[in-house]
Amino acid sequence: MEFVILGWPEDGPTLRLDHERFSYAGKFVMSNTGKAVARKDGDLLGAVAFNEDRTEPDACWLRYVTVRNDRRGEGIGARLTAGLRAYCLDRGYERVRIAVNNPFAYRALYKAGFCFTGRTTGLAELVLEAPCRPDDEPYRDGMAAFEDRDLSDPEERLLSSERGRRPPERIDAPAVVEE
């Protein structure tokens, strides 16, 4: 599998995704965010849209992450975001942030090297940030933030299975190259 940056926000990259196979497909057509993808044998498996924070130029936001519906649960999104996180930090950003709205994304982003900041967005998304020091308490605090929400049965099962367990293991960031 290869992890590739198609372009940075100033390059104006666009990406057309099949809306039946990818969530947030319409967000990737916009040219005001950078795009990174995961591909295997030329087949697109996942994508991330990102841009510099408008108020903090030393911070980069990962805006949307999507993985092809039939490939979810394979760790593609976690590996892609881990690689992009490392690439952005190497490029000179001091922080990389992402906001998540469900426990599956939260768990995957923790694996990718992000930690819960204790903050939420106006849309009640949990704000995660890297670099950070892995710690049991912020991970549990983030999972607990989902407890009082209206969740799907799979999300409820994930929360239940995570109670009392140690946080998931971090994954190594794969190499990301610019196309």
CORFEN-V723225 format. One record per run of one state. SS is the DSSP state (hx for helix, st for strand, lp for the rest). FROM is the first residue (numbers start at 1). LEN is the number of residues. If there is no record, write none. Layout:
SS_FROM_LEN, SS_FROM_LEN
This chain:
lp_1_1, st_2_6, lp_8_1, hx_9_3, lp_12_13, hx_25_4, lp_29_5, st_34_7, lp_41_2, st_43_10, lp_53_6, st_59_9, lp_68_1, hx_69_3, lp_72_4, hx_76_15, lp_91_4, st_95_6, lp_101_2, hx_103_9, lp_112_3, st_115_6, lp_121_5, st_126_5, lp_131_5, hx_136_10, lp_146_7, hx_153_10, lp_163_13, st_176_3, lp_179_1
